[in-house]
Amino acid sequence: MTSLSEEQKRDLEAAAFRRLVEHLRQRTDVQNIDLMNLAGFCRNCLSTWYGEAAAAQGIDLSKEDTREIVYGMPYAEWQARHQTEASEAQKAGFETNRPKDH
């Protein structure tokens, strides 16, 4: 494997994160509950992790701030535009697969 410097790793990880966020912004048809049921994380998880990383560096970002960073718009706006009511099957899957921290 190619040896990468810590700076290179950081830059590549940041680029991959930005690509993931952009992909999720484009895929508004994929609901958070689907992500949770299939992968155990969702857009809200990403925004929480972003906030935790900011806090670790002494940067104070609100939950609303971090969600807007991930969603590309205020969370309430994204919900109004794109969020649909979860089906009974989705809700049941979430109850079965929900990570312990949710």
Gaussian input, Z-matrix of N, CA and C with variables (Angstrom, degrees):
# hf/3-21g

backbone

0 1
 N
 C     1     B1
 C     2     B2     1     A1
 N     3     B3     2     A2     1     D1
 C     4     B4     3     A3     2     D2
 C     5     B5     4     A4     3     D3
 N     6     B6     5     A5     4     D4
 C     7     B7     6     A6     5     D5
 C     8     B8     7     A7     6     D6
 N     9     B9     8     A8     7     D7
 C    10    B10     9     A9     8     D8
 C    11    B11    10    A10     9     D9
 N    12    B12    11    A11    10    D10
 C    13    B13    12    A12    11    D11
 C    14    B14    13    A13    12    D12
 N    15    B15    14    A14    13    D13
 C    16    B16    15    A15    14    D14
 C    17    B17    16    A16    15    D15
 N    18    B18    17    A17    16    D16
 C    19    B19    18    A18    17    D17
 C    20    B20    19    A19    18    D18
 N    21    B21    20    A20    19    D19
 C    22    B22    21    A21    20    D20
 C    23    B23    22    A22    21    D21
 N    24    B24    23    A23    22    D22
 C    25    B25    24    A24    23    D23
 C    26    B26    25    A25    24    D24
 N    27    B27    26    A26    25    D25
 C    28    B28    27    A27    26    D26
 C    29    B29    28    A28    27    D27
 N    30    B30    29    A29    28    D28
 C    31    B31    30    A30    29    D29
 C    32    B32    31    A31    30    D30
 N    33    B33    32    A32    31    D31
 C    34    B34    33    A33    32    D32
 C    35    B35    34    A34    33    D33
 N    36    B36    35    A35    34    D34
 C    37    B37    36    A36    35    D35
 C    38    B38    37    A37    36    D36
 N    39    B39    38    A38    37    D37
 C    40    B40    39    A39    38    D38
 C    41    B41    40    A40    39    D39
 N    42    B42    41    A41    40    D40
 C    43    B43    42    A42    41    D41
 C    44    B44    43    A43    42    D42
 N    45    B45    44    A44    43    D43
 C    46    B46    45    A45    44    D44
 C    47    B47    46    A46    45    D45
 N    48    B48    47    A47    46    D46
 C    49    B49    48    A48    47    D47
 C    50    B50    49    A49    48    D48
 N    51    B51    50    A50    49    D49
 C    52    B52    51    A51    50    D50
 C    53    B53    52    A52    51    D51
 N    54    B54    53    A53    52    D52
 C    55    B55    54    A54    53    D53
 C    56    B56    55    A55    54    D54
 N    57    B57    56    A56    55    D55
 C    58    B58    57    A57    56    D56
 C    59    B59    58    A58    57    D57
 N    60    B60    59    A59    58    D58
 C    61    B61    60    A60    59    D59
 C    62    B62    61    A61    60    D60
 N    63    B63    62    A62    61    D61
 C    64    B64    63    A63    62    D62
 C    65    B65    64    A64    63    D63
 N    66    B66    65    A65    64    D64
 C    67    B67    66    A66    65    D65
 C    68    B68    67    A67    66    D66
 N    69    B69    68    A68    67    D67
 C    70    B70    69    A69    68    D68
 C    71    B71    70    A70    69    D69
 N    72    B72    71    A71    70    D70
 C    73    B73    72    A72    71    D71
 C    74    B74    73    A73    72    D72
 N    75    B75    74    A74    73    D73
 C    76    B76    75    A75    74    D74
 C    77    B77    76    A76    75    D75
 N    78    B78    77    A77    76    D76
 C    79    B79    78    A78    77    D77
 C    80    B80    79    A79    78    D78
 N    81    B81    80    A80    79    D79
 C    82    B82    81    A81    80    D80
 C    83    B83    82    A82    81    D81
 N    84    B84    83    A83    82    D82
 C    85    B85    84    A84    83    D83
 C    86    B86    85    A85    84    D84
 N    87    B87    86    A86    85    D85
 C    88    B88    87    A87    86    D86
 C    89    B89    88    A88    87    D87
 N    90    B90    89    A89    88    D88
 C    91    B91    90    A90    89    D89
 C    92    B92    91    A91    90    D90
 N    93    B93    92    A92    91    D91
 C    94    B94    93    A93    92    D92
 C    95    B95    94    A94    93    D93
 N    96    B96    95    A95    94    D94
 C    97    B97    96    A96    95    D95
 C    98    B98    97    A97    96    D96
 N    99    B99    98    A98    97    D97
 C   100   B100    99    A99    98    D98
 C   101   B101   100   A100    99    D99
 N   102   B102   101   A101   100   D100
 C   103   B103   102   A102   101   D101
 C   104   B104   103   A103   102   D102
 N   105   B105   104   A104   103   D103
 C   106   B106   105   A105   104   D104
 C   107   B107   106   A106   105   D105
 N   108   B108   107   A107   106   D106
 C   109   B109   108   A108   107   D107
 C   110   B110   109   A109   108   D108
 N   111   B111   110   A110   109   D109
 C   112   B112   111   A111   110   D110
 C   113   B113   112   A112   111   D111
 N   114   B114   113   A113   112   D112
 C   115   B115   114   A114   113   D113
 C   116   B116   115   A115   114   D114
 N   117   B117   116   A116   115   D115
 C   118   B118   117   A117   116   D116
 C   119   B119   118   A118   117   D117
 N   120   B120   119   A119   118   D118
 C   121   B121   120   A120   119   D119
 C   122   B122   121   A121   120   D120
 N   123   B123   122   A122   121   D121
 C   124   B124   123   A123   122   D122
 C   125   B125   124   A124   123   D123
 N   126   B126   125   A125   124   D124
 C   127   B127   126   A126   125   D125
 C   128   B128   127   A127   126   D126
 N   129   B129   128   A128   127   D127
 C   130   B130   129   A129   128   D128
 C   131   B131   130   A130   129   D129
 N   132   B132   131   A131   130   D130
 C   133   B133   132   A132   131   D131
 C   134   B134   133   A133   132   D132
 N   135   B135   134   A134   133   D133
 C   136   B136   135   A135   134   D134
 C   137   B137   136   A136   135   D135
 N   138   B138   137   A137   136   D136
 C   139   B139   138   A138   137   D137
 C   140   B140   139   A139   138   D138
 N   141   B141   140   A140   139   D139
 C   142   B142   141   A141   140   D140
 C   143   B143   142   A142   141   D141
 N   144   B144   143   A143   142   D142
 C   145   B145   144   A144   143   D143
 C   146   B146   145   A145   144   D144
 N   147   B147   146   A146   145   D145
 C   148   B148   147   A147   146   D146
 C   149   B149   148   A148   147   D147
 N   150   B150   149   A149   148   D148
 C   151   B151   150   A150   149   D149
 C   152   B152   151   A151   150   D150
 N   153   B153   152   A152   151   D151
 C   154   B154   153   A153   152   D152
 C   155   B155   154   A154   153   D153
 N   156   B156   155   A155   154   D154
 C   157   B157   156   A156   155   D155
 C   158   B158   157   A157   156   D156
 N   159   B159   158   A158   157   D157
 C   160   B160   159   A159   158   D158
 C   161   B161   160   A160   159   D159
 N   162   B162   161   A161   160   D160
 C   163   B163   162   A162   161   D161
 C   164   B164   163   A163   162   D162
 N   165   B165   164   A164   163   D163
 C   166   B166   165   A165   164   D164
 C   167   B167   166   A166   165   D165
 N   168   B168   167   A167   166   D166
 C   169   B169   168   A168   167   D167
 C   170   B170   169   A169   168   D168
 N   171   B171   170   A170   169   D169
 C   172   B172   171   A171   170   D170
 C   173   B173   172   A172   171   D171
 N   174   B174   173   A173   172   D172
 C   175   B175   174   A174   173   D173
 C   176   B176   175   A175   174   D174
 N   177   B177   176   A176   175   D175
 C   178   B178   177   A177   176   D176
 C   179   B179   178   A178   177   D177
 N   180   B180   179   A179   178   D178
 C   181   B181   180   A180   179   D179
 C   182   B182   181   A181   180   D180
 N   183   B183   182   A182   181   D181
 C   184   B184   183   A183   182   D182
 C   185   B185   184   A184   183   D183
 N   186   B186   185   A185   184   D184
 C   187   B187   186   A186   185   D185
 C   188   B188   187   A187   186   D186
 N   189   B189   188   A188   187   D187
 C   190   B190   189   A189   188   D188
 C   191   B191   190   A190   189   D189
 N   192   B192   191   A191   190   D190
 C   193   B193   192   A192   191   D191
 C   194   B194   193   A193   192   D192
 N   195   B195   194   A194   193   D193
 C   196   B196   195   A195   194   D194
 C   197   B197   196   A196   195   D195
 N   198   B198   197   A197   196   D196
 C   199   B199   198   A198   197   D197
 C   200   B200   199   A199   198   D198
 N   201   B201   200   A200   199   D199
 C   202   B202   201   A201   200   D200
 C   203   B203   202   A202   201   D201
 N   204   B204   203   A203   202   D202
 C   205   B205   204   A204   203   D203
 C   206   B206   205   A205   204   D204
 N   207   B207   206   A206   205   D205
 C   208   B208   207   A207   206   D206
 C   209   B209   208   A208   207   D207
 N   210   B210   209   A209   208   D208
 C   211   B211   210   A210   209   D209
 C   212   B212   211   A211   210   D210
 N   213   B213   212   A212   211   D211
 C   214   B214   213   A213   212   D212
 C   215   B215   214   A214   213   D213
 N   216   B216   215   A215   214   D214
 C   217   B217   216   A216   215   D215
 C   218   B218   217   A217   216   D216
 N   219   B219   218   A218   217   D217
 C   220   B220   219   A219   218   D218
 C   221   B221   220   A220   219   D219
 N   222   B222   221   A221   220   D220
 C   223   B223   222   A222   221   D221
 C   224   B224   223   A223   222   D222
 N   225   B225   224   A224   223   D223
 C   226   B226   225   A225   224   D224
 C   227   B227   226   A226   225   D225
 N   228   B228   227   A227   226   D226
 C   229   B229   228   A228   227   D227
 C   230   B230   229   A229   228   D228
 N   231   B231   230   A230   229   D229
 C   232   B232   231   A231   230   D230
 C   233   B233   232   A232   231   D231
 N   234   B234   233   A233   232   D232
 C   235   B235   234   A234   233   D233
 C   236   B236   235   A235   234   D234
 N   237   B237   236   A236   235   D235
 C   238   B238   237   A237   236   D236
 C   239   B239   238   A238   237   D237
 N   240   B240   239   A239   238   D238
 C   241   B241   240   A240   239   D239
 C   242   B242   241   A241   240   D240
 N   243   B243   242   A242   241   D241
 C   244   B244   243   A243   242   D242
 C   245   B245   244   A244   243   D243
 N   246   B246   245   A245   244   D244
 C   247   B247   246   A246   245   D245
 C   248   B248   247   A247   246   D246
 N   249   B249   248   A248   247   D247
 C   250   B250   249   A249   248   D248
 C   251   B251   250   A250   249   D249
 N   252   B252   251   A251   250   D250
 C   253   B253   252   A252   251   D251
 C   254   B254   253   A253   252   D252
 N   255   B255   254   A254   253   D253
 C   256   B256   255   A255   254   D254
 C   257   B257   256   A256   255   D255
 N   258   B258   257   A257   256   D256
 C   259   B259   258   A258   257   D257
 C   260   B260   259   A259   258   D258
 N   261   B261   260   A260   259   D259
 C   262   B262   261   A261   260   D260
 C   263   B263   262   A262   261   D261
 N   264   B264   263   A263   262   D262
 C   265   B265   264   A264   263   D263
 C   266   B266   265   A265   264   D264
 N   267   B267   266   A266   265   D265
 C   268   B268   267   A267   266   D266
 C   269   B269   268   A268   267   D267
 N   270   B270   269   A269   268   D268
 C   271   B271   270   A270   269   D269
 C   272   B272   271   A271   270   D270
 N   273   B273   272   A272   271   D271
 C   274   B274   273   A273   272   D272
 C   275   B275   274   A274   273   D273
 N   276   B276   275   A275   274   D274
 C   277   B277   276   A276   275   D275
 C   278   B278   277   A277   276   D276
 N   279   B279   278   A278   277   D277
 C   280   B280   279   A279   278   D278
 C   281   B281   280   A280   279   D279
 N   282   B282   281   A281   280   D280
 C   283   B283   282   A282   281   D281
 C   284   B284   283   A283   282   D282
 N   285   B285   284   A284   283   D283
 C   286   B286   285   A285   284   D284
 C   287   B287   286   A286   285   D285
 N   288   B288   287   A287   286   D286
 C   289   B289   288   A288   287   D287
 C   290   B290   289   A289   288   D288
 N   291   B291   290   A290   289   D289
 C   292   B292   291   A291   290   D290
 C   293   B293   292   A292   291   D291
 N   294   B294   293   A293   292   D292
 C   295   B295   294   A294   293   D293
 C   296   B296   295   A295   294   D294
 N   297   B297   296   A296   295   D295
 C   298   B298   297   A297   296   D296
 C   299   B299   298   A298   297   D297
 N   300   B300   299   A299   298   D298
 C   301   B301   300   A300   299   D299
 C   302   B302   301   A301   300   D300
 N   303   B303   302   A302   301   D301
 C   304   B304   303   A303   302   D302
 C   305   B305   304   A304   303   D303

   B1=1.4436
   B2=1.5251
   B3=1.3128
   B4=1.4624
   B5=1.5116
   B6=1.3114
   B7=1.4520
   B8=1.5250
   B9=1.3306
   B10=1.4539
   B11=1.5179
   B12=1.3008
   B13=1.4614
   B14=1.5357
   B15=1.3015
   B16=1.4634
   B17=1.5298
   B18=1.3149
   B19=1.4593
   B20=1.5247
   B21=1.3299
   B22=1.4638
   B23=1.5258
   B24=1.3290
   B25=1.4720
   B26=1.5230
   B27=1.3400
   B28=1.4586
   B29=1.5222
   B30=1.3186
   B31=1.4608
   B32=1.5258
   B33=1.3233
   B34=1.4642
   B35=1.5321
   B36=1.3176
   B37=1.4624
   B38=1.5246
   B39=1.3367
   B40=1.4668
   B41=1.5276
   B42=1.3254
   B43=1.4621
   B44=1.5283
   B45=1.3233
   B46=1.4629
   B47=1.5293
   B48=1.3269
   B49=1.4613
   B50=1.5293
   B51=1.3282
   B52=1.4629
   B53=1.5297
   B54=1.3176
   B55=1.4736
   B56=1.5214
   B57=1.3320
   B58=1.4629
   B59=1.5250
   B60=1.3289
   B61=1.4605
   B62=1.5285
   B63=1.3112
   B64=1.4663
   B65=1.5262
   B66=1.3122
   B67=1.4681
   B68=1.5282
   B69=1.3367
   B70=1.4594
   B71=1.5275
   B72=1.3251
   B73=1.4717
   B74=1.5326
   B75=1.3214
   B76=1.4589
   B77=1.5312
   B78=1.3266
   B79=1.4649
   B80=1.5285
   B81=1.3299
   B82=1.4640
   B83=1.5244
   B84=1.3331
   B85=1.4632
   B86=1.5164
   B87=1.3198
   B88=1.4653
   B89=1.5240
   B90=1.2976
   B91=1.4575
   B92=1.5287
   B93=1.3140
   B94=1.4651
   B95=1.5195
   B96=1.3201
   B97=1.4601
   B98=1.5320
   B99=1.3304
   B100=1.4711
   B101=1.5281
   B102=1.3422
   B103=1.4640
   B104=1.5291
   B105=1.3237
   B106=1.4710
   B107=1.5249
   B108=1.3252
   B109=1.4615
   B110=1.5176
   B111=1.3213
   B112=1.4562
   B113=1.5252
   B114=1.3322
   B115=1.4633
   B116=1.5283
   B117=1.3223
   B118=1.4610
   B119=1.5232
   B120=1.3301
   B121=1.4680
   B122=1.5199
   B123=1.3391
   B124=1.4601
   B125=1.5257
   B126=1.2975
   B127=1.4655
   B128=1.5295
   B129=1.3306
   B130=1.4656
   B131=1.5249
   B132=1.3184
   B133=1.4697
   B134=1.5231
   B135=1.3315
   B136=1.4706
   B137=1.5200
   B138=1.3325
   B139=1.4629
   B140=1.5249
   B141=1.3189
   B142=1.4675
   B143=1.5178
   B144=1.3251
   B145=1.4651
   B146=1.5257
   B147=1.3207
   B148=1.4610
   B149=1.5292
   B150=1.3187
   B151=1.4629
   B152=1.5109
   B153=1.3297
   B154=1.4620
   B155=1.5243
   B156=1.3293
   B157=1.4660
   B158=1.5247
   B159=1.3197
   B160=1.4672
   B161=1.5274
   B162=1.3189
   B163=1.4711
   B164=1.5207
   B165=1.3264
   B166=1.4669
   B167=1.5242
   B168=1.3357
   B169=1.4617
   B170=1.5278
   B171=1.3193
   B172=1.4584
   B173=1.5166
   B174=1.3214
   B175=1.4663
   B176=1.5258
   B177=1.3133
   B178=1.4603
   B179=1.5248
   B180=1.3240
   B181=1.4587
   B182=1.5241
   B183=1.3100
   B184=1.4560
   B185=1.5294
   B186=1.3160
   B187=1.4551
   B188=1.5352
   B189=1.3333
   B190=1.4650
   B191=1.5329
   B192=1.3351
   B193=1.4687
   B194=1.5257
   B195=1.3252
   B196=1.4626
   B197=1.5216
   B198=1.3184
   B199=1.4633
   B200=1.5205
   B201=1.3244
   B202=1.4590
   B203=1.5279
   B204=1.3222
   B205=1.4617
   B206=1.5235
   B207=1.3253
   B208=1.4624
   B209=1.5263
   B210=1.3237
   B211=1.4685
   B212=1.5192
   B213=1.3377
   B214=1.4506
   B215=1.5169
   B216=1.3194
   B217=1.4617
   B218=1.5296
   B219=1.3105
   B220=1.4693
   B221=1.5405
   B222=1.3135
   B223=1.4683
   B224=1.5252
   B225=1.3319
   B226=1.4673
   B227=1.5261
   B228=1.3163
   B229=1.4637
   B230=1.5230
   B231=1.3450
   B232=1.4600
   B233=1.5257
   B234=1.3341
   B235=1.4663
   B236=1.5274
   B237=1.3343
   B238=1.4609
   B239=1.5268
   B240=1.3112
   B241=1.4732
   B242=1.5236
   B243=1.3514
   B244=1.4623
   B245=1.5312
   B246=1.3006
   B247=1.4672
   B248=1.5200
   B249=1.3223
   B250=1.4555
   B251=1.5205
   B252=1.3138
   B253=1.4630
   B254=1.5321
   B255=1.3150
   B256=1.4690
   B257=1.5228
   B258=1.3154
   B259=1.4668
   B260=1.5279
   B261=1.2921
   B262=1.4707
   B263=1.5266
   B264=1.3318
   B265=1.4747
   B266=1.5250
   B267=1.3280
   B268=1.4696
   B269=1.5279
   B270=1.3149
   B271=1.4709
   B272=1.5236
   B273=1.3262
   B274=1.4685
   B275=1.5228
   B276=1.3286
   B277=1.4590
   B278=1.5106
   B279=1.3339
   B280=1.4592
   B281=1.5190
   B282=1.3096
   B283=1.4701
   B284=1.5347
   B285=1.3093
   B286=1.4637
   B287=1.5189
   B288=1.3354
   B289=1.4658
   B290=1.5204
   B291=1.3235
   B292=1.4659
   B293=1.5185
   B294=1.3469
   B295=1.4730
   B296=1.5224
   B297=1.2907
   B298=1.4553
   B299=1.5293
   B300=1.3360
   B301=1.4615
   B302=1.5297
   B303=1.3333
   B304=1.4723
   B305=1.5035
   A1=109.02
   A2=115.40
   A3=121.20
   A4=109.70
   A5=115.68
   A6=120.85
   A7=109.26
   A8=115.75
   A9=121.27
   A10=110.04
   A11=115.75
   A12=119.10
   A13=108.13
   A14=116.33
   A15=120.37
   A16=110.40
   A17=117.07
   A18=121.16
   A19=111.11
   A20=116.74
   A21=120.33
   A22=110.62
   A23=117.13
   A24=120.90
   A25=110.19
   A26=116.41
   A27=120.70
   A28=110.74
   A29=116.59
   A30=120.57
   A31=111.72
   A32=116.79
   A33=120.57
   A34=111.08
   A35=117.27
   A36=120.99
   A37=110.53
   A38=116.61
   A39=120.51
   A40=110.39
   A41=117.25
   A42=120.81
   A43=110.64
   A44=116.97
   A45=120.53
   A46=110.77
   A47=116.86
   A48=120.83
   A49=110.16
   A50=116.93
   A51=120.36
   A52=110.65
   A53=116.25
   A54=120.38
   A55=110.86
   A56=117.77
   A57=121.60
   A58=110.62
   A59=116.72
   A60=120.67
   A61=110.14
   A62=117.79
   A63=120.85
   A64=110.70
   A65=117.26
   A66=121.57
   A67=110.19
   A68=116.71
   A69=120.13
   A70=111.62
   A71=117.78
   A72=120.25
   A73=110.61
   A74=117.12
   A75=121.30
   A76=111.66
   A77=116.85
   A78=121.52
   A79=111.11
   A80=115.06
   A81=119.46
   A82=112.14
   A83=116.82
   A84=120.43
   A85=111.98
   A86=117.40
   A87=121.32
   A88=107.69
   A89=115.25
   A90=121.41
   A91=110.60
   A92=116.33
   A93=120.81
   A94=112.18
   A95=116.89
   A96=119.41
   A97=110.59
   A98=116.91
   A99=119.95
   A100=110.20
   A101=115.65
   A102=119.39
   A103=110.62
   A104=116.34
   A105=120.05
   A106=110.76
   A107=116.33
   A108=119.95
   A109=112.57
   A110=117.43
   A111=120.72
   A112=114.02
   A113=116.68
   A114=119.37
   A115=113.96
   A116=117.65
   A117=119.94
   A118=113.89
   A119=117.34
   A120=121.86
   A121=107.70
   A122=114.86
   A123=119.79
   A124=109.60
   A125=116.38
   A126=121.04
   A127=111.37
   A128=116.20
   A129=119.49
   A130=110.99
   A131=117.25
   A132=120.32
   A133=110.01
   A134=116.62
   A135=120.12
   A136=110.89
   A137=116.32
   A138=118.63
   A139=110.77
   A140=117.78
   A141=121.10
   A142=110.44
   A143=116.87
   A144=120.76
   A145=110.79
   A146=117.04
   A147=121.91
   A148=109.04
   A149=116.03
   A150=120.31
   A151=112.76
   A152=117.03
   A153=120.84
   A154=110.68
   A155=117.08
   A156=120.85
   A157=110.15
   A158=116.64
   A159=120.21
   A160=110.11
   A161=116.63
   A162=120.76
   A163=111.09
   A164=116.86
   A165=120.55
   A166=111.60
   A167=116.00
   A168=120.72
   A169=111.67
   A170=116.45
   A171=120.88
   A172=114.35
   A173=116.60
   A174=121.29
   A175=108.25
   A176=116.28
   A177=121.78
   A178=110.09
   A179=116.10
   A180=121.95
   A181=107.93
   A182=116.48
   A183=120.24
   A184=110.38
   A185=115.59
   A186=121.55
   A187=109.63
   A188=116.24
   A189=120.30
   A190=110.93
   A191=116.59
   A192=120.62
   A193=111.08
   A194=116.33
   A195=119.50
   A196=111.48
   A197=117.10
   A198=118.59
   A199=110.87
   A200=117.41
   A201=119.48
   A202=111.19
   A203=117.12
   A204=120.90
   A205=110.48
   A206=117.34
   A207=121.18
   A208=111.74
   A209=117.52
   A210=120.86
   A211=113.41
   A212=117.63
   A213=120.51
   A214=113.34
   A215=116.66
   A216=123.62
   A217=106.73
   A218=117.63
   A219=118.08
   A220=110.33
   A221=115.76
   A222=121.39
   A223=111.80
   A224=117.96
   A225=120.82
   A226=111.03
   A227=116.29
   A228=120.27
   A229=110.44
   A230=117.41
   A231=120.70
   A232=110.09
   A233=115.85
   A234=119.40
   A235=111.04
   A236=116.48
   A237=120.54
   A238=111.78
   A239=117.31
   A240=121.37
   A241=113.33
   A242=116.36
   A243=118.48
   A244=116.47
   A245=118.33
   A246=118.45
   A247=110.42
   A248=115.34
   A249=121.67
   A250=109.31
   A251=115.57
   A252=120.84
   A253=108.51
   A254=115.88
   A255=120.12
   A256=109.75
   A257=114.98
   A258=120.18
   A259=109.13
   A260=115.89
   A261=120.06
   A262=110.24
   A263=117.20
   A264=120.51
   A265=110.62
   A266=117.84
   A267=121.04
   A268=110.20
   A269=117.18
   A270=121.37
   A271=110.68
   A272=116.69
   A273=120.38
   A274=110.51
   A275=116.95
   A276=120.71
   A277=111.63
   A278=116.42
   A279=120.63
   A280=110.63
   A281=117.33
   A282=120.51
   A283=110.61
   A284=116.72
   A285=121.18
   A286=112.01
   A287=116.95
   A288=122.24
   A289=114.88
   A290=117.35
   A291=120.89
   A292=111.40
   A293=115.82
   A294=118.46
   A295=110.02
   A296=116.95
   A297=122.05
   A298=113.82
   A299=117.73
   A300=120.15
   A301=113.87
   A302=117.73
   A303=120.99
   A304=109.63
   D1=143.20
   D2=177.51
   D3=-66.33
   D4=135.82
   D5=177.78
   D6=-81.90
   D7=128.50
   D8=179.37
   D9=-114.27
   D10=143.97
   D11=174.76
   D12=-73.69
   D13=163.82
   D14=177.81
   D15=-61.12
   D16=-37.49
   D17=178.03
   D18=-64.57
   D19=-43.23
   D20=177.92
   D21=-62.50
   D22=-44.88
   D23=178.10
   D24=-57.78
   D25=-47.41
   D26=-179.44
   D27=-59.52
   D28=-45.95
   D29=-178.22
   D30=-64.79
   D31=-40.83
   D32=179.39
   D33=-69.43
   D34=-40.60
   D35=177.06
   D36=-63.01
   D37=-41.61
   D38=178.46
   D39=-63.70
   D40=-41.59
   D41=179.15
   D42=-64.40
   D43=-41.42
   D44=178.43
   D45=-64.70
   D46=-39.92
   D47=177.79
   D48=-62.64
   D49=-46.18
   D50=179.49
   D51=-60.35
   D52=-39.24
   D53=178.80
   D54=-66.29
   D55=-41.52
   D56=177.25
   D57=-61.48
   D58=-46.77
   D59=-179.84
   D60=-61.53
   D61=-45.12
   D62=179.18
   D63=-62.56
   D64=-40.72
   D65=177.66
   D66=-59.94
   D67=-46.09
   D68=-179.82
   D69=-67.15
   D70=-32.08
   D71=175.67
   D72=-65.86
   D73=-36.56
   D74=179.74
   D75=-74.50
   D76=-31.92
   D77=-176.15
   D78=-94.09
   D79=61.00
   D80=-179.93
   D81=-67.62
   D82=-14.82
   D83=176.47
   D84=-71.22
   D85=-20.44
   D86=179.79
   D87=-88.39
   D88=115.23
   D89=-177.85
   D90=-80.70
   D91=153.56
   D92=178.00
   D93=-57.86
   D94=-38.27
   D95=-179.08
   D96=-64.52
   D97=-33.31
   D98=176.16
   D99=-65.60
   D100=-44.31
   D101=177.67
   D102=-60.53
   D103=-44.95
   D104=-179.82
   D105=-61.25
   D106=-44.78
   D107=-177.73
   D108=-66.52
   D109=-34.37
   D110=-177.45
   D111=-91.29
   D112=-37.45
   D113=-171.02
   D114=-120.30
   D115=-11.91
   D116=179.28
   D117=79.50
   D118=13.92
   D119=174.16
   D120=-152.62
   D121=162.62
   D122=179.23
   D123=-145.79
   D124=-173.25
   D125=179.05
   D126=-58.98
   D127=-39.50
   D128=179.14
   D129=-64.24
   D130=-37.60
   D131=176.00
   D132=-60.67
   D133=-46.00
   D134=178.86
   D135=-58.22
   D136=-41.77
   D137=-179.27
   D138=-68.21
   D139=-35.56
   D140=176.42
   D141=-64.82
   D142=-45.17
   D143=179.37
   D144=-63.49
   D145=-37.42
   D146=177.24
   D147=-61.53
   D148=-46.12
   D149=178.74
   D150=-63.00
   D151=-39.29
   D152=177.71
   D153=-64.41
   D154=-40.25
   D155=178.02
   D156=-65.12
   D157=-40.42
   D158=178.00
   D159=-63.38
   D160=-46.32
   D161=-179.41
   D162=-60.80
   D163=-37.17
   D164=179.28
   D165=-63.66
   D166=-22.79
   D167=178.02
   D168=-102.03
   D169=11.40
   D170=177.61
   D171=77.38
   D172=19.17
   D173=179.76
   D174=-100.99
   D175=125.37
   D176=-177.31
   D177=-94.37
   D178=104.76
   D179=175.28
   D180=-118.75
   D181=135.49
   D182=178.09
   D183=-77.16
   D184=165.70
   D185=175.70
   D186=-58.48
   D187=-40.11
   D188=178.67
   D189=-65.16
   D190=-39.64
   D191=178.26
   D192=-60.41
   D193=-49.41
   D194=-175.88
   D195=-69.07
   D196=-34.97
   D197=176.53
   D198=-65.53
   D199=-39.88
   D200=178.62
   D201=-65.03
   D202=-35.18
   D203=176.45
   D204=-61.88
   D205=-44.02
   D206=-177.96
   D207=-76.74
   D208=-44.92
   D209=-176.69
   D210=-78.22
   D211=-21.41
   D212=-177.93
   D213=81.21
   D214=7.85
   D215=179.14
   D216=-167.15
   D217=166.34
   D218=176.10
   D219=-57.19
   D220=141.62
   D221=-176.11
   D222=-56.39
   D223=-42.89
   D224=-179.58
   D225=-60.67
   D226=-37.05
   D227=177.87
   D228=-66.61
   D229=-43.72
   D230=178.86
   D231=-61.30
   D232=-44.39
   D233=178.90
   D234=-58.27
   D235=-47.18
   D236=-178.40
   D237=-63.05
   D238=-37.00
   D239=-177.70
   D240=-80.01
   D241=-38.67
   D242=-164.39
   D243=-125.42
   D244=-22.15
   D245=-173.90
   D246=-79.49
   D247=134.35
   D248=177.30
   D249=-112.75
   D250=162.57
   D251=178.04
   D252=-67.34
   D253=132.87
   D254=179.29
   D255=-71.03
   D256=140.76
   D257=177.24
   D258=-75.75
   D259=165.51
   D260=177.16
   D261=-61.56
   D262=-37.04
   D263=178.36
   D264=-65.37
   D265=-41.41
   D266=177.86
   D267=-63.68
   D268=-44.13
   D269=179.90
   D270=-62.94
   D271=-42.42
   D272=178.77
   D273=-64.67
   D274=-41.60
   D275=177.65
   D276=-62.28
   D277=-39.34
   D278=179.05
   D279=-64.13
   D280=-42.35
   D281=179.89
   D282=-63.82
   D283=-35.16
   D284=179.44
   D285=-75.15
   D286=-40.13
   D287=-171.84
   D288=-102.26
   D289=-1.37
   D290=-174.17
   D291=-56.85
   D292=128.43
   D293=174.07
   D294=-63.45
   D295=152.19
   D296=-176.49
   D297=-59.28
   D298=-25.80
   D299=-178.75
   D300=-88.45
   D301=11.79
   D302=178.21
   D303=-116.29

